Amino acid sequence: MRKIKLREGVDLANLFGPNDLHLKMIEDELKVQMAARGDEITLDGQPESIKRAEHILQELGNWTRTYHELTPADISRAIRATETQRDVPLKPYTFSTTNLSTSKGTVNPKTPTQQAYLQAIKQSDLIIAIGPAGTGKTYLAMAMALAALNQKHVHRIILARPAVEAGEHLGFLPGDLFAKVHPYLRPLYDALYSMMDIERANRLIERGEIEIAPLAFMRGRTLDDAFVILDEAQNATTEQMKMFLTRLGMNSKAIVTGDITQIDLPDSQKSGLTQIAEILVNIEGIQFVYFTEQDVVRHRLVKAIIKAYDRFEYESGSTTNGQGPRG
């Protein structure tokens, strides 16, 4: 058991949350018990958990002194940020100053890797982002692309995906070409619509300022003045990956995102994403960013599920060969 005293000037109502919601979140996640009396808090639990809870409370309490309005999302970020390093300073990324404004709100990085990812996008013309689902690879790239378009740094955004899914082939699907490929591109539309009103997004698509297309449609083109995102790149073959990377034109930036544990290509075909780390190593202007389950920002169970499957595969000596559940 440990009793701590918060710094002078801490906004207790802000720190504790409505009906002590923030304290309850920390209690549930860290398996500690807390009792607050004024600016003194008594913590009971395992010593490591107590130290971690104290660090979170002091750090977040300090932010309330500068009139930062805490939200449950901030508490979750702080808890995630201290999972591997208990006393890590929270300011640089939990309450990041790197905010991207969209018509539907503000997008900001929530983990150190996400912060590094945005820095890499600012600094380099080609960024390869590899990691599990739910880590914000495509979402943050989309936000950066929209910011670049709004600020007139580029004239268009191009969003591409391989039209490949487990066990399905385009030729067997009903409808014309658009009807066949549209389901594969739907996640890109979802990400776009989450940041922009549907009517405005559709106008930009009609004018060609935003293009969403299968990867195969990139062949033979030179993409000038563009912000280009290749999503689900683990399903691009070696030949397709080379084709895409050599489309980059003047004043353009390309982001390649994918999860190499979730490859849906036939066994006879190699994933282009698994090879480029060796092929493109030490080339100036190219940066690699690797995400882990610590960067998952979806429902807390998503990270637990990813870790459970990784543990199962390690202990059994088997792999899912990309056919696992990380969608």
VENLINKA-V581529 format. One line per field, one symbol per residue. burial: # if it has 24 or more other C-alpha atoms within 12 Angstrom, else .. A space follows every 50 residues. Layout:
burial=???
//
This chain:
burial=...#.#...########....######.##.###.#....####....## ##############....###.###########..##.###.####.#.# .#....################.##########################. ...############...............#####.###.###.##.... #..#....##########....#.#############..###.##.##.. .##############....#####.#.........#############.. ..#..#..##...........#.#.#.
//
